[in-house]
Amino acid sequence: MSKLKKIPKFKTEAEERAFWESHDSADYVDWSQATRATFPNLKPSTKTISIRLSESMIARLKSEAHKRDVPYQSLIKVWLSEKLDVQ
């Protein structure tokens, strides 16, 4: 492999972003030496949504959540995840 170029020092994140948008990282990084990174404490991005549920459904959800000693919104997320088979 040819000699790698030196990665410049950047003053701002925007400057770095602009650089990588116009340059091939393979000219600067030996990807054959890369290892897979894990981020065990990284939480997935979430988005707040609003849904309309009947009062009786909310009461039943709260009752089920109370039996399990969890917040009802957390129980909803668990059940949706199980139904979608998403982990």
Buried (B, 14 or more C-beta within 10 A) or exposed (E): EEEEEEBEEEEEEEEBEEEEEEEEEEEBEEEEEEEEEEEEEEEEEEEEEEEEEEEEEEEEBBEBBEEEEEEBEEBBEEEEEEEEEEE
